[in-house]
Amino acid sequence: DKDDCISFKMLPNGNYLLGVHIASILGYFPYESDVVQEAISRGRSIYLPKKYQSKEDDYNRVIPIFHYKFSAEKASLRPGESKLARSYFFEIDKNGNIVNEEFKKTIIKSDLQATYSQIDDVIMNGSSNKELDRIVNCLFEVTNILDRKYNVSDIYENVKDSVDDFSELLVKNIGSQRIINKIMMLTGNRVASFFKEHNYPCLYRVHKVDESITIKLQAMIDNWRRTYGDQLEREQYRRLFSQLSGLYPKGKYDIDGSHFGMGLEHYCHCTSGLRRAPDIVVEHCLEVCYDRVPTDEDIINLQHEINYVVNKINSKQDMIDWFVRDYKSVYQKRR
């Protein structure tokens, strides 16, 4: 289920044109359809630990929100195949300012599929494909610019990095994953900002942290660093932050609110509709409020819909988290 693609080119004025292309669920099924509503009721696809994966039965390690052949074949943005997408185009200047942006329904045909390790190798060593080298280097340059624009909490990044996440939706802030991390953060921020600026309903991803909790956690981290210093190995460091994850509040979905960990006033999930229900809801919000001028009735109906799904999705997230923890515990005991 390849649900995102990136495109890039330099404009004559020296600005960057970044394209973020996401597999469109609503291009294939109406929002009201049984298929989409069933996917929303499932919350997100559940991926089991990679220890269960084999080349022969990859589909056995996922409990999907869509039929496997739809997400892995029909809608997947596979190279050389024309697929329906929602494309987000951002013109970015050398200072990281968004000069122009547009969110369009598109049909795309991707050129190349690559793993993070393959792109990491291009970053470090280059390749025989000069065009690929140029694009990757430019994306790395844009990422550095965006990095200076965002103020992500160190605690937030380290806690996220330390928690086992089998959903395959979490990308880390290193190497080629850092490029995707920042690009998806930009996309979620800009889409959410559109809804907020126009006072339209949207399903936001919010993260609320009491200042006193941050102070306590930072004190604990400082104490660990004083105790272990440079002798604290990466795996020990990860384990310590994993323990902190139980104290650090998790993000939730809501009808309003900011994202403390990312340092963003507005943020939403909109880049993984094949695997995550909230992204489908946000795509629906775009259809109602961006693709056309919404009527008062459209806005009222959309607000009712978001009020309905937000509790449904949040409660499902808690159930999924419990299931994954329990599944991992049972697996470890059997070993």
C-alpha positions in Angstrom: 0.0 0.0 0.0 2.2 2.8 -1.4 0.1 5.8 -0.4 2.5 8.7 -1.1 4.8 10.1 -3.7 7.0 13.1 -3.9 7.8 15.3 -6.9 10.1 18.3 -7.2 11.4 20.9 -9.6 13.2 24.2 -9.6 11.2 27.2 -10.9 12.6 29.9 -13.2 12.4 32.4 -10.3 14.6 30.2 -8.1 11.9 28.9 -5.9 11.2 25.2 -5.2 8.0 23.5 -6.4 7.3 20.6 -4.1 4.5 18.1 -5.0 3.1 15.7 -2.3 0.8 13.1 -4.0 -1.4 11.0 -1.8 -3.5 8.0 -2.9 -7.1 9.3 -3.1 -9.7 7.1 -1.4 -12.6 9.3 -2.4 -11.6 9.1 -6.0 -12.6 5.5 -5.9 -15.5 5.5 -3.4 -18.0 8.1 -2.2 -17.6 9.2 1.4 -21.0 7.8 2.2 -20.3 4.4 0.7 -20.2 1.3 2.9 -16.6 0.7 2.0 -15.5 4.1 3.3 -17.7 4.0 6.4 -16.3 0.5 7.3 -12.8 1.8 6.9 -13.5 4.8 9.2 -15.0 2.4 11.8 -11.8 0.4 11.8 -9.7 3.5 12.7 -6.4 2.5 11.1 -4.7 -0.5 9.6 -2.9 -2.6 12.3 0.5 -3.9 11.4 1.9 -6.8 13.3 5.7 -7.0 14.2 7.9 -7.5 11.2 9.1 -10.8 12.7 5.9 -12.3 11.2 6.6 -11.0 7.7 7.7 -13.2 4.8 7.8 -12.5 1.1 5.1 -15.1 0.6 2.5 -14.0 3.1 3.0 -10.3 3.6 -0.8 -9.7 3.7 -1.0 -11.9 6.8 0.7 -9.4 9.0 -1.8 -6.6 8.5 -5.4 -6.1 9.7 -6.3 -3.5 7.0 -9.1 -0.9 6.9 -9.5 -1.7 3.2 -9.5 -5.0 1.2 -5.8 -5.9 0.7 -6.0 -5.9 -3.1 -7.5 -2.4 -3.2 -4.9 -0.9 -0.9 -1.9 -2.9 -2.2 -2.8 -2.9 -5.9 -5.8 -0.9 -7.2 -5.2 2.4 -5.3 -1.5 1.9 -4.5 0.8 4.5 -6.2 2.9 1.9 -8.0 5.5 3.0 -10.6 4.3 3.2 -14.2 0.6 3.0 -13.3 -1.9 5.8 -13.6 -3.6 6.3 -10.2 -6.1 8.7 -8.6 -4.5 11.1 -6.1 -4.9 14.2 -4.1 -1.9 16.3 -4.9 -0.6 19.2 -2.7 1.7 21.6 -4.5 3.8 24.1 -2.5 6.0 26.8 -4.0 8.7 27.5 -1.4 11.2 30.3 -1.5 14.8 30.1 -0.2 13.7 31.2 3.3 11.1 28.5 3.6 8.1 30.7 3.0 5.1 29.2 1.2 4.6 31.6 -1.7 1.8 29.6 -3.4 0.0 26.4 -2.7 -2.7 24.4 -4.4 -4.5 21.1 -3.4 -5.8 19.3 -6.5 -7.5 16.1 -7.5 -5.0 14.5 -9.9 -4.1 11.4 -11.9 -0.5 10.6 -11.4 2.0 8.0 -12.7 5.1 7.7 -10.5 8.5 7.0 -12.0 10.4 5.3 -9.2 9.8 3.3 -6.0 12.6 3.5 -3.5 13.2 2.4 0.1 14.6 4.7 2.8 17.9 2.8 2.8 18.2 3.3 -1.0 17.7 7.0 -0.7 20.1 7.2 2.2 22.7 5.6 0.0 22.0 8.3 -2.7 22.4 11.0 0.0 25.7 9.5 1.1 27.3 8.2 -2.1 25.3 9.4 -5.1 24.1 7.1 -7.9 24.4 6.6 -11.6 21.1 8.5 -12.1 22.1 12.1 -12.1 18.5 13.3 -12.2 17.7 11.3 -9.1 20.9 12.7 -7.4 19.8 16.3 -8.2 16.2 15.8 -6.9 17.3 14.0 -3.7 19.9 16.8 -3.0 17.4 19.5 -3.6 14.8 17.7 -1.3 17.5 17.5 1.3 18.1 21.3 0.9 14.4 22.0 1.2 14.2 19.8 4.3 17.0 21.8 6.0 15.1 25.0 5.2 11.8 23.6 6.6 13.7 22.4 9.7 14.6 25.9 10.6 10.9 26.9 10.2 9.5 24.3 12.7 10.2 24.1 16.4 9.5 20.4 17.2 10.0 19.5 20.9 13.1 17.3 21.6 11.1 15.3 24.1 8.3 14.7 21.6 10.7 13.5 19.0 12.7 11.2 21.3 9.5 9.7 22.8 8.1 9.0 19.4 11.4 7.5 18.2 11.6 5.2 21.2 8.1 3.6 21.0 7.6 0.5 19.0 5.3 1.4 16.2 4.1 -1.4 13.9 1.7 0.8 12.0 4.5 1.8 9.5 3.0 5.3 9.6 5.7 6.7 11.8 8.9 8.0 10.1 11.9 9.0 12.1 13.8 12.3 11.9 17.0 10.9 10.4 18.4 10.6 6.9 15.8 10.1 4.1 13.1 9.6 6.7 13.7 13.1 7.9 12.9 14.4 4.4 9.5 12.6 4.4 8.9 13.6 8.1 9.3 17.3 7.3 7.3 17.2 4.0 4.4 15.4 5.6 4.5 17.8 8.6 4.4 20.7 6.1 1.4 19.2 4.3 -0.6 18.5 7.4 0.1 22.0 8.8 -0.8 23.8 5.5 -4.0 21.8 5.0 -5.1 22.4 8.6 -4.2 26.1 8.3 -6.5 26.4 5.3 -9.5 25.2 7.3 -8.7 27.4 10.3 -8.1 30.5 8.2 -11.5 30.0 6.5 -13.3 28.9 9.7 -14.3 25.6 8.0 -14.8 22.4 10.0 -11.9 20.0 10.0 -10.7 16.9 12.0 -7.5 18.2 13.6 -4.6 16.2 15.2 -4.0 17.9 18.6 -1.4 17.3 21.3 -1.9 18.9 24.7 0.8 18.9 27.3 0.8 20.5 30.7 3.9 22.6 31.3 4.5 21.0 34.7 4.8 17.6 33.0 7.3 18.9 30.5 9.4 20.3 33.4 9.4 17.0 35.3 10.3 15.0 32.2 13.1 17.3 31.3 14.5 17.1 34.9 14.5 13.3 34.6 16.3 13.4 31.2 18.9 15.8 32.5 19.5 13.6 35.5 20.0 10.6 33.2 22.5 12.5 31.1 24.4 13.6 34.2 24.5 10.0 35.5 25.5 8.2 32.3 27.0 11.0 30.1 28.6 9.7 26.9 28.4 6.1 28.2 24.7 6.0 27.6 24.3 3.8 24.5 21.7 4.4 21.9 19.6 1.4 22.9 19.7 2.4 26.6 18.7 5.9 25.6 15.8 4.5 23.6 14.7 2.4 26.5 14.7 5.3 28.9 12.5 7.4 26.6 10.3 4.3 26.1 9.7 4.4 29.9 8.8 8.1 29.6 6.2 7.4 26.9 3.8 6.3 29.6 4.1 9.8 31.3 4.1 11.9 28.1 0.5 12.6 26.7 -0.4 11.2 23.4 -1.9 13.0 20.5 -5.7 12.8 19.9 -8.2 13.9 17.2 -10.4 16.9 17.9 -12.6 19.6 16.3 -10.0 22.2 17.3 -6.7 22.6 19.0 -2.9 22.9 18.5 -0.1 20.4 18.4 2.3 21.0 21.3 4.9 18.4 20.4 5.3 19.7 16.8 5.0 23.3 17.9 2.2 23.9 15.4 -0.9 26.0 15.9 -2.8 23.8 13.4 -2.2 20.2 12.2 -4.1 17.4 10.7 -3.5 13.9 9.2 -4.1 13.9 5.5 -1.2 11.9 3.9 -2.2 8.2 4.5 -5.8 7.6 3.6 -5.1 3.9 2.6 -4.1 3.1 6.2 -5.6 5.8 8.5 -9.3 6.8 8.8 -8.8 10.5 9.9 -7.0 11.1 6.6 -10.2 10.0 4.7 -12.3 12.4 6.8 -9.9 15.3 6.0 -10.1 14.4 2.3 -13.9 14.6 2.6 -13.5 18.0 4.3 -11.4 19.1 1.2 -14.1 17.9 -1.2 -16.7 19.9 0.7 -14.8 23.1 1.5 -11.8 23.4 -0.9 -13.0 21.8 -4.2 -16.1 24.0 -4.2 -17.5 26.9 -2.3 -19.5 25.3 0.5 -23.0 26.4 1.4 -24.1 27.0 5.0 -25.9 23.7 4.9 -22.7 22.0 3.7 -20.7 23.4 6.6 -23.4 22.4 9.2 -23.6 18.9 7.8 -19.8 18.6 7.8 -19.5 19.8 11.4 -22.1 17.2 12.5 -20.1 14.5 10.7 -16.8 15.5 12.4 -18.5 15.7 15.8 -19.8 12.2 15.2 -16.5 10.5 14.0 -14.0 12.2 16.3 -15.1 10.2 19.4 -15.5 7.1 17.3 -11.9 7.4 16.0 -10.3 8.3 19.3 -11.9 5.3 21.1 -10.8 3.0 18.3 -7.2 4.3 18.7 -7.2 3.3 22.4 -8.5 -0.2 21.5 -5.9 -0.6 18.8 -3.1 0.5 21.1 -4.2 -2.0 23.7 -4.4 -4.8 21.1 -0.9 -4.2 19.8 0.6 -4.1 23.3 -1.2 -7.3 24.3 -0.2 -9.0 21.0 3.4 -8.1 21.6 3.3 -9.3 25.2 1.8 -12.7 24.1 4.4 -13.1 21.4 7.3 -12.4 23.7 6.0 -15.0 26.2 5.7 -17.6 23.5 9.3 -17.0 22.5 
